[in-house]
Amino acid sequence: MVRPVDAAQAVDGHVVCARCGTVADGDTAPPTWLCSVEDGRRLHFCDDCARLHIRAIESCLDSLWW
């Protein structure tokens, strides 16, 4: 089960979507989430955000350009 929160809010022990702030239950990302390394930081994106921006992702654009 995922629940939306403010994207700027950090949640200890949970994976947070870097785009919309959705929080995944547990300490690991669900298998449907995308993981990206940008500027040396590991970012996770929920399946909804990844699906919405799939063309930009496949074009290897940083998430700042989405």
N, C-alpha and C positions, 0 to 999 in steps of 0.2 A: 504494500500500500504506500502511495506517495502523497505528500501533502504540500501545497504551495506555501512559500514564505517569501519575505522580502529578499531579493537577490543579493543585497549587500550584507545581509545578516549571516554570520558564520555559525555553524551548528557543530559543536564538538561531537566526535564519534559518528557522524553521519556524512554521507556524500551529498553534495549540493550541486544542482545544475548551475553552471557558470552563467547561463543566459537568462533563465527565468526564475531561478531560486527554488525550484522544486527539491524537496528533501527526500532522499531514499531511506527506507527503513534499513537498519543495520549499518555496518561499517564498511561495506563494499558496494560498489555500483552494481545494479542489476545487469544481466548480460545484454540487455537491449540498449543500454546507454553507450554513448560514444566517449572515448578518452582521447584527449589531444594534449600535446606538449607544445606550449607556445612561450617563447622567451624564458625557457628553463622551468616553467611552471606547468604542473599537471592539471588540466582542466577536464571536468566531466560535463557532458550535455545529455539531458534526458532524451528519451526516444521521440517525444513530440518536437522538441527543438531541432534535433538532428534530422528528423523527417522534413521539417519545414525548410531547412537550409541545406538540403542534400547537394544541390548544385554547387553552392559556394564551397562546401566541404570537399567535394570531389575535385574542385578546381584548385585545392590546396590554399585557399585564402584564409588568413588568420580570422578569428572570430570577431575582431574589431571591424572588419569589412562587411559583416552580415548585416 
